Amino acid sequence: MGYIRGFNFGQIMNQVQEGLRYVFQTKNKWTLPIVGTGQLGAQAVLENLLEPEETVLIPTNGFWSERAADIAKRIG
């Protein structure tokens, strides 16, 4: 087995991206896997959806919703 970023990395990444596009029914070429915690995933979603000065409603009812509200505040 070669290095993770060796010869096969590009082929494997292409296959992963194709699978993600199928699962999420999108043709977006920038569909990428994210390796990290649940908070990283939530932050990635909010960072890509929200623009500064936009209004967002996040009812806080527990740990994750409070974190989502904090992330939204940091975005502006």
N, C-alpha and C positions, 0 to 999 in steps of 0.2 A: 504494500500500500504506500502511495506517495504522500507527499506533503499536502496538507489541506488546501493550500493555495498553489499547488503544482498544476501539472498539465490538465488534470480532470476537473479542477475547480470550476472553470467556466461552464463546462458541460453539465455538471451537477447543479450549479446555480440556475442555469437555463431551465432544467427540468423542474426544479423547485418552483421557479417563477411561473412556469406554465401550469403547474398543479394549483398554485394559489389563485391564478387568474380563473381557472375552471371552478374552483370552490367558491370564489366570491363573485363569479359571473361578471368579470370585467375584462376589458381589452387594454387597460392602462399598462404601458411598458415599464412604469416605475413601481410595479408591485414587487415588494421585497419582504423577505422574512425578517422579523425582529427577534433577537435573542435577548431576553432580559426578564425582569420581574413584571408582575401585573401592573405595578405603578408605571413602569416604563411604557407598557402598551397603552395605558390610559393617557399618559402624557403625550405620546405620539399621536393618538387620535385627536386630542384637543388642540395640539399645536398645529395640526393640519387642517382642522375645521374652523378654528376661530381666528379672527383678525382683531388687532387692537381696536378699541372703541366699540366693538360689537357687544350687544346685550345677550347674555345667556342665562337661562334659568336652570339651576341645579338644586333641587330640593335636598337638603342635608338630613340624612336619616342614617347616620352611621359613619364608620371609618372611611370607606372608599368615597362616599359622596363628599365628605369634608375635604379629602385630598383633591378630588376633582375641582371643588370650589377654589381651593388654594392655587391649583395650577391655572385655573381661569383668571384669577386675580393677577397672577404673575404675568400672564399674557397681556393683560391690560383691558 
